[in-house]
Amino acid sequence: MTQFRILSFDLCCRPATVYSCLLWMTAPAAFGTAALAQNYPIKDFAPVVLVASQPNVLVVHPSLPVTSVRQLIALAKARPGQLNYSGSGMGAAAHLAAELFKSMTGTDIVHISYKSAGPALTDLIAGQTQLMFATSLSVMPYVKANRVRALAVTTAKRVRVMPISYCTLPSLGKQAFHEPRTTGS
């Protein structure tokens, strides 16, 4: 992935007679920028358009005795360091969402990092971890099959494809919590 990312930057940074367009995701944009800035001047790049946005969903294993975000926060505060969350990679949008959640709620939830979202979600479903922030598209089949329980979405507004009973994290007084996954060029 890193080699592909560097190749795409190489192609976009070459002098050309036409404009080049680079499409990138949240995590490379946030963390790759610092590393890539050593070789590629960031001032040469300008955002043009937001192509897509997908909310993350806070999901828990069904064995966890919570049915709301408030209950999850209370449980995490009562059991500091005892709950684990699956992370889809260091610096990925889901990891950042979970760390923001921890910071805003004052909870101590342990990050278990995986190479990607697939193994992270597999271990959540298996009960090896207790919660996860994941893309709505990846978890909805498991929510519908009662393999995981959705508690909230990370957007400021409710999501049409999600049942109305799921709250938005900003509705809990976490106004700064608006964390959709974005793709742009």
N, C-alpha and C positions, 0 to 999 in steps of 0.2 A: 504494500500500500504506500509506504514511504517513497519507494522508487517511482511509482506511478505519479505521486503528488509532485515530486521534484521534476520529473519529465514534463508534466503539464505546466509547471511554472517556467521551465526552460523554454518551452515552445511559446508561451505568452510573453516572455520578456525579450525575445529576439527583436531587433529592429525590423520593422516591416512597413510596407507601403499601405497596408490595410490594418484595420483594428482587429485585435484578437480578443476573444471572450473566454473567460475562465469561470466555470461553474463549480462552486464548492459548498460543502456542508458546514454545519455549525462547528464541530470539533476541530477540523483542520483550520478553519478560519480563526478560531479563538486561540488555539495552541500552536498550530503550525506557523502562524504569522511570526511569532517571536523567533523561532528557529530559522525560518526561511528569510527573515529580514536581513540576516547577515549577508546573504548572497543576492537578494532581490529587493530593490528599494520599494517599500510599501507605498510611497507617494506616487508610484507609477500605476497603481491600481485604484479604481474608483467603483463603488457599487452602482449598478445600473437598475436592477429590478429584483424584486422578491419573486421567485418562481413558485415556491411552495412553502407551506407551513403545516406542521403536523404536531398536535399536542402530545405531551407525555401523559400517561395515566399512572396514578399511584395505585399499585395492586398489592395485595397481601395473600399469603397462603390461607386457605379456608380454615385451617386449624388454629390460626391466631384469633383469640377471642375479642375481635373488634369489628364493628360494622360502620364506623365513621372515623374521620380524620381526628376529631377531638379525642375519641377513645384510644386511637393509636398513639397520639401524643402523650396521653395520660399513662398508658402502658409503658411507653419508652422511658418516660421520666421515673416511673416506679421501678423499672428494671434497667438502669443505665449500663450500657456495654453488653447487654445480653441479647439484644435483637441484632440480626444481620440483614444487610440489604445486598442484593445482587447488583453489580455494576457491569455495564456492557463495555468496559474499557476505561482506562484512566483518561480523564479529560473529555469523555464523550458527553453528549447532551444529558443523558440519563444520570450519569455520575454527577454532573454539575447541578442538576435538579435536586438530587438527593442531598448533596452537601448544602445547597441553599436552604432546603427544608430543615435540615439539622440546625443550621445556623439561626434560622428565623424562629424555630420552636424551642431552642435550648435543649435539644435531646442528644443523647450519646448512642448512636446507632453505628454498628461496625460495618465498614465497607469491605465486601468480598469482591475482588476484581476478577473479571473473566476477559477472555480475548475478544468476545463478541456477545451480542444480545442473545443468540441462540442458546449457548450453554448456560448463560445467566438465567434465562427464562426456564430452561429445563430443570435446573436445580431449585428454582422457586416452586415449580409445579410438584417436584419430588419432595418438597418440604425441607430441603437442606438449608434454605434461607427463608426469611420470613416476609420480606417485602422487596419491592422493586419499582422504579420509575421506568416505564417502557412505552414505546410508541403505541398509539391506539390501534393501529392496524395489526401489530404483532400480537396483542393480547386479547382482542375482542373474541376470537373463537374460544379461548380458554375461559373468558368471563362467562360467555353464553353457556359453556359446558360445566360451569361451576367448579372449574379446576383452580381458578384464582378468583379473588373478590376485588372488584374495583371500588376504590373509595373516593377518588377525586381526579379531575383533570387539571392540567397546569395552565389553562388559558383563563383569560378574564371573563369570557362568555362560555356558556354551556355548548357542548358539541352535539350537533344534530344526530350523529350515529350512536351516541351514548345514551343510555336510558336517563331520563330526567332526574332520577333520584341521586345521581352522582353530583356532588358539589364541586365548585371550582375552588381552588386554593385561595384565590383572592377574596372569595366570599367569606372566608374565615378570619378576615381582618389582616391577611397577609398581602396587603395591596401591592407590594413590590414583587410578589411572586407571579410573574407572567413569563413563562419559559417555553415557548413553542420551539420545536426543531425547525430550522429554516434552511432553505436552499436558495441561493441567489447567484446572479452573475454580475 
